[in-house]
Amino acid sequence: MKHEKIALVLQGGALRTVFTAGVLDAFVSQNFYPFSHYIGVSGGAMCLSYYLGNQYRVTLEIIKSLSEDKEFINVLNAFKEEGVVNLKHLKHFTTTEYPIDYSQAIEKTKNAIVEFVATDIDSGKPEYLRPNMNSWNDCLIASSTLPLFSKGIHELGGKKLMDGGWSDPIPVQRAIELGATKIIVIRTSPKEKKDKLSYINYLGSFWNKEKEAWKKCIQEEHLYYNSAIDFMNQQHEGVEIIQIAPPKKLKTSSHTSSRKKAEYDYRLGLDLGLQFILKNRIHNF
């Protein structure tokens, strides 16, 4: 293997990260951990945690269970304290049924950098959190908190944080800043798909019009995302960017799925992950 700094970047996508789980389980099955940098956003950070814990199929089982769990996702809770997406329930479910092997994750990354992306509500800027044994779970929650869907914000280190997808949805440029020369990006949407300002974000920016930085994040989320896609599709001297992405829209959406759909998208990711390893081992990855 060449001596180069290789980063693994994981896009978020809530339940759509079942595809990511498939790719990463392909990596686990082949003991494929060549990375010097790991950067996860929101649901991608959760997938990353179980991958580093060497926990095969665990993320799939979590997503299959949660996809039909009315305590986790329920639109009737939109105006209640827990929100549409109940992160408190997610934390309880995962810690009791499928705890992350933090010791294994720390051991696997002792010579690497791990970051979870969150957004500082007051500045609107990305915060790159570096989890340790004591802060890992808090960093995960901060990276996944959706003010328009889940319980408000998460405070960590004196800052009010929310989902990293609002400020740096696909942190490839961050990987380059950290010195990576080869970047593997696992996507949860087709490579060329771009976003538009959603109706929910439009309403959200109106509701939060007194909070300028937060409002800007909500209004421009799609622009950050589209800019990241444009960046990845350009050539950058001394840097190689490889995307593993579904060829078409996944059957699972961000907040709706079924066991059958989740299994289908997972197997697609698993297949593409194994293809990636086979191709790149042949070419001395």
Summary of the structure (lengths in Angstrom):
residues: 285
radius of gyration: 17.7
end to end distance: 5.7
largest distance: 55.2
contacts: 985
relative contact order: 0.20
helix: 45%
strand: 16%
